C-alpha cells in the first residue's frame, strides 16, 4: 500500500457532514474471509438472515473491529448506533463494552473530540472469584525465516475444562501464510472441550506475526482445571486450574529451542474486559457521537455514530 490522503478517511467525511456508518475490512483478506487483524465488520442484526443483516447495515447498526471481536452496545436517548435523532438539548448516552483482553480505554467521541472515558481494571480482585473468565491460547513462533530456517508447522490441539463449562469459542486466525492445501478448522466443540487444527509459519506471516490463537470464555470455580493437549506437531500437555491461570500464563515448547511454542495467556476477569459509560450531555445544536475502544493488546473498535439535529 502507498500513502493515504486525509480527505479519504472516515473522520474527514464525518467532519464534513456526511452521515456514514462504520465497518472494518480489507480489500481481499488474502483469500481468507474473517481473518484476524485485518479489520472485521460487526453487524447488530435482529436475526441471522441475509435480509436482517442487510437491513442492519443500511440502518448503520454496524461497527468496525481490528481483529478481536469486541462487543459494543451504544445508545443515545434509547436509540441505537446509526440513528438520526431530532434536535434535543438533553442527550442521555449509554455505552457498554465487552472485549477479549483488558480494556485500556473506552472513549465517547463528540464531533471528533473525546468527552468521556472509561477503563477496565488492571488488577481486579479475585476474591470473591468472578466465575467467568476469558482466555487466549496462542501458538506458533518457530524457526526464523531470515536464518534460512523457514517452515510451516501443522497443529492439532484439544482444550478441555473439568469442573466448569466453556461458554464461548472464537477463532483468531490470520490470513498468512497462504497455503492451498492447509486449513484452519474447528474439529469438535462442546461445553467441556474444543479440538481444532491449524498451521503457522514465520515466512509470509501477516504483519510478521507468526502466531494464531483461539479465544475462550470459561465459567467455573477457581478449582476448575484447564487441560491443553498438543497432539501435533509433538505431544505436549499444559494443565492448570483457573485460579493458577488467573495469576500466571503457561507455555510449552514443542521441541528444542527455535521449535514452535504454545501458550495459555493469563486469564482476563470481567472487571478487566468490561467497561461502561453513562453520560448526560446537555447542549444545543447539531452533534454526532461515536465510541472508540482500545484494548491492552492493541486491538480496537469503532462504533457507527448517532446524529442529533
C-alpha positions in Angstrom: 0.0 0.0 0.0 1.0 3.6 -0.6 0.2 6.7 1.3 -3.2 7.9 2.3 -4.9 11.3 2.0 -6.8 12.8 4.9 -9.8 13.6 2.8 -10.2 9.8 2.1 -10.7 9.0 5.7 -14.0 8.3 7.6 -13.2 11.0 10.2 -12.8 13.6 7.4 -16.2 12.6 6.0 -17.9 12.9 9.3 -16.3 16.3 9.9 -17.7 17.5 6.5 -21.3 16.4 7.3 -21.5 13.0 5.6 -23.6 10.5 7.6 -21.7 7.3 7.2 -21.7 4.1 9.3 -18.5 2.3 10.1 -17.3 -1.2 9.2 -13.8 -2.8 9.0 -12.4 -4.9 6.3 -9.6 -5.3 3.8 -9.8 -5.5 0.0 -9.1 -9.2 -0.1 -8.1 -10.9 3.2 -5.5 -12.8 1.1 -8.4 -15.1 0.2 -9.3 -15.6 3.9 -12.7 -14.1 5.0 -12.9 -13.3 8.7 -9.1 -13.0 9.0 -8.0 -11.7 12.4 -6.0 -8.4 12.5 -7.1 -7.0 9.1 -10.4 -5.5 10.1 -13.8 -7.0 10.5 -17.4 -5.8 10.3 -19.8 -6.3 13.2 -23.5 -6.1 12.4 -26.2 -5.8 15.0 -28.9 -7.7 13.2 -32.2 -8.8 14.7 -31.7 -12.4 13.4 -29.2 -14.3 11.4 -30.7 -13.9 7.9 -29.5 -12.2 4.8 -32.4 -9.8 5.0 -31.9 -8.8 8.6 -28.1 -8.4 8.1 -28.6 -6.1 5.1 -31.3 -4.1 7.0 -29.0 -3.5 9.9 -26.1 -2.4 7.6 -28.5 0.0 5.8 -29.6 1.4 9.2 -25.9 1.8 10.2 -26.3 -0.6 13.1 -22.8 -1.8 12.4 -19.3 -1.1 13.6 -15.6 -2.0 13.0 -13.1 -4.1 14.9 -9.5 -4.6 14.1 -9.4 -8.3 15.0 -10.7 -9.2 18.4 -14.5 -9.4 18.3 -15.2 -6.6 20.8 -18.9 -6.1 21.7 -20.3 -2.6 21.7 -23.8 -1.5 22.9 -24.2 2.2 22.3 -27.4 4.2 22.6 -28.5 7.9 22.9 -31.9 8.6 24.3 -32.6 4.9 23.8 -31.8 5.0 20.0 -29.0 2.6 18.8 -25.9 3.4 16.9 -26.6 4.6 13.3 -29.7 6.6 14.4 -30.6 10.1 13.3 -32.5 12.0 16.1 -34.3 15.3 16.0 -32.7 18.2 17.9 -32.8 17.9 21.7 -31.0 19.7 24.5 -30.6 16.6 26.7 -28.7 13.6 25.4 -28.7 10.5 27.7 -25.9 8.3 26.4 -25.2 4.7 27.5 -22.2 2.7 26.4 -21.4 -0.9 27.4 -18.3 -2.7 26.0 -17.0 -6.3 26.4 -13.6 -7.2 25.0 -11.3 -10.2 24.8 -8.4 -8.5 26.6 -8.1 -5.9 29.3 -9.8 -2.7 28.1 -7.3 0.1 28.2 -9.9 2.8 27.3 -13.4 3.3 26.1 -13.9 6.8 24.6 -17.1 8.7 23.9 -16.3 11.0 21.0 -18.4 14.0 20.1 -17.5 15.8 16.8 -14.0 14.3 16.8 -13.2 15.1 20.5 -13.4 12.6 23.4 -15.8 13.9 26.1 -15.8 10.9 28.5 -13.7 7.8 29.1 -14.0 4.5 31.0 -11.3 1.9 31.7 -11.1 -1.8 32.6 -9.3 -2.7 35.8 -5.7 -3.8 35.5 -5.6 -5.8 38.7 -9.2 -6.7 39.8 -9.7 -8.6 43.0 -10.1 -12.4 42.5 -11.8 -12.9 45.9 -14.7 -13.4 45.6 -13.9 -15.4 42.4 -15.7 -13.8 39.4 -16.8 -17.2 37.8 -16.5 -16.2 34.2 -13.0 -15.6 32.7 -11.7 -15.0 29.2 -8.7 -16.8 27.9 -6.4 -16.7 24.8 -4.5 -19.8 23.7 -1.7 -18.6 21.4 0.6 -20.9 19.3 3.2 -20.6 16.6 6.5 -18.7 16.6 9.2 -21.3 15.5 12.4 -21.1 13.4 13.4 -17.7 11.9 12.9 -17.5 8.1 15.8 -14.9 8.0 18.2 -17.6 9.2 17.3 -19.9 6.3 15.1 -22.0 8.6 11.6 -21.4 7.3 8.9 -24.0 7.7 5.2 -24.3 8.1 4.0 -26.1 11.2 0.8 -28.2 11.3 -1.1 -28.1 14.6 -3.8 -30.2 16.2 -4.8 -29.1 19.7 -7.5 -30.1 22.2 -8.6 -27.9 25.2 -10.8 -29.3 27.9 -12.3 -27.9 31.1 -13.1 -30.1 34.1 -15.4 -28.6 36.8 -16.7 -25.8 34.6 -18.1 -25.0 31.2 -16.8 -23.4 28.0 -19.3 -20.6 27.2 -17.7 -19.2 24.0 -15.1 -20.2 21.5 -13.8 -17.6 19.0 -11.0 -18.3 16.4 -8.4 -15.6 15.9 -6.8 -16.9 12.7 -4.9 -14.7 10.4 -4.6 -14.9 6.6 -0.9 -15.6 6.2 0.9 -17.7 5.2 -1.2 -18.7 2.2 -1.4 -22.5 1.9 -3.5 -24.1 -0.8 -3.8 -27.5 1.0 -3.9 -26.4 4.6 -6.9 -25.2 6.5 -7.7 -23.8 10.0 -10.7 -25.7 11.2 -12.6 -26.4 14.4 -13.0 -30.2 14.5 -15.2 -30.6 17.6 -16.8 -28.3 20.1 -18.8 -28.8 23.3 -19.4 -27.4 26.8 -16.4 -29.2 28.1 -13.9 -29.3 25.2 -12.8 -28.0 21.9 -10.5 -29.5 19.3 -9.0 -27.7 16.3 -6.4 -28.0 13.6 -4.3 -25.1 12.3 -1.0 -24.1 10.8 1.6 -21.4 11.4 4.8 -20.1 9.8 7.2 -17.1 10.2 7.6 -16.9 6.4 4.7 -14.8 4.9 3.0 -14.3 8.3 0.6 -11.4 8.2 2.1 -8.3 9.8 5.1 -10.5 10.6 3.1 -12.1 13.5 4.0 -15.9 13.3 1.1 -16.9 15.7 -2.6 -17.7 15.6 -4.9 -18.1 18.6 -8.2 -19.4 19.9 -10.2 -17.4 22.4 -12.4 -19.0 25.1 -14.8 -17.9 27.8 -14.8 -20.2 30.8 -17.4 -20.4 33.6 -16.4 -22.2 36.7 -14.7 -22.0 40.1 -11.1 -21.3 40.7 -10.5 -25.0 41.2 -11.7 -25.9 37.6 -8.9 -27.5 35.6 -7.9 -26.4 32.1 -6.1 -29.2 30.1 -4.5 -28.2 26.8 -3.2 -31.1 24.8 -0.9 -30.6 21.8 -1.4 -33.6 19.5 0.6 -32.2 16.6 3.4 -31.2 16.0 4.6 -33.0 19.1 2.7 -34.4 22.2 2.7 -31.8 24.9 0.4 -31.1 27.9 -0.4 -28.0 29.9 -2.7 -28.5 32.9 -3.6 -25.7 35.3 -6.5 -24.6 37.4 -8.4 -21.4 36.5 -7.1 -19.9 39.7 -3.5 -20.5 38.7 -4.1 -19.2 35.1 -5.7 -16.0 36.6 -2.3 -15.2 38.1 0.2 -16.7 35.6 0.4 -17.7 32.0 1.7 -21.1 31.0 3.8 -22.1 28.0 5.5 -25.2 26.4 8.0 -25.6 23.6 7.2 -28.4 21.1 10.9 -29.3 20.8 14.4 -27.9 21.3 14.9 -24.1 21.2 13.7 -22.5 17.9 10.8 -25.0 17.8 7.2 -23.8 17.9 5.6 -22.8 21.2 2.1 -22.8 22.7 0.9 -20.5 25.4 -2.1 -20.1 27.6 -2.2 -16.4 28.3 -3.1 -15.1 31.7 -6.9 -15.1 32.2 -8.8 -11.8 31.9 -11.6 -11.2 34.5 -14.9 -9.4 33.7 -13.8 -6.3 35.6 -10.9 -6.0 33.1 -12.6 -6.9 29.8 -15.8 -5.0 30.5 -16.4 -1.2 30.8 -19.3 1.1 30.6 -20.3 4.8 30.5 -23.4 6.8 31.3 -23.3 10.4 30.3 -25.8 13.2 30.2 -24.7 15.8 27.6 -26.8 19.0 27.8 -26.2 21.3 24.8 -27.9 22.8 21.8 -27.1 22.5 18.2 -26.4 19.6 15.9 -23.8 17.0 17.0 -22.7 13.4 16.3 -21.2 10.9 18.7 -19.4 7.6 18.4 -17.5 5.1 20.6 -13.8 4.2 20.3 -12.4 1.2 22.2 -8.7 0.2 22.8 -7.6 -3.0 24.4 -4.2 -3.6 26.1 -3.2 -5.9 23.3 -3.7 -3.1 20.8 -6.9 -4.3 19.3 -9.5 -1.6 18.7 -13.2 -1.0 17.8 -15.1 2.0 16.4 -18.9 2.3 16.5 -21.1 3.9 13.9 -22.2 7.4 15.0 -25.5 8.7 16.3 -26.5 12.1 15.0 -28.6 14.7 16.9 -30.2 17.5 14.9 
